[in-house]
Amino acid sequence: MGSDMGLIVKTMARATIPLIGIFGAYVISHGHLTPGGGFQGGATIAGAGILFLIAFGINEAKEKINKSLYPALEGLGGLVFLAAGMLGLGVAFFYNTLWHNGPIFNGEPGTLLSAGYLPIMNLAVGLKVYTGLVSAVFAMALFRRWRK
């Protein structure tokens, strides 16, 4: 049994999902320079996953979503965030030691690599938020179907 959505909705979802993912990746990677960051970008990318679930239905999503990959990626995002925070423990928790007045990246304000650990932490938070939100919505959709 497939989705009740029509051809137009599925076609527009196929065209829109990659664009939503690209925009979410932009928000994550530029979060230290512009409004946004890991949480906002992860929620945006999760919107692409939720759009897939709505447009193509629960059966197609069950075929495409790897049930063991999402919890592993969510844990990896949390571990990377914690590890990045603990790298500067000799001085202070979340101390920025990456590219801190180095010869190549001198931390010039306004550049993509000017924030030290922040882009890495934004990636970790984005991964955690994306996988957590998609897993939660997918679980709610499965529970709703099970209750019928």
C-alpha positions, 0 to 999 in steps of 0.5 A: 500500500503506497502513499495517498499523495498524488504525482504532483506532490511526489514530483515536487518533493523529489525536487525540493528535498535536495534543496532543503538538505543543501540549505540546511547544510549551509545553515550548519556550516555558516552558523558561526557567521550568520544566524543559525547553527547546528540546531537550526540546520539540523531541524531544516534537514529533518524537514526534508526527511519529514517531507519524504515521509509525508509525500511517499508514505510510511511503507516507502520510508520503512524501505529507505530508512535504516533503523540501526543507522539513525541511533548510531549517527545520533550517538556519534553527533553527541560524542563528537560534540562532547569530544570537541568540548573536552579537547581544551580541558587543560585550560577550560571546557570548550576552550578554542585550541583549534586554529588559534593563532596558527600559521595557516588559519589565524582566526581572521574574523568573518572567514569560514575557518575563523571560529575554531571548534564552532563549525565542528560542534555545529556539525555534531549538533546538526547531526544529532538534531537531524537524526533525533527529529527524523527518528521521533517523527518516524516513530510517531508515524509508526505508532499512529499506524499501529494503533489503527 
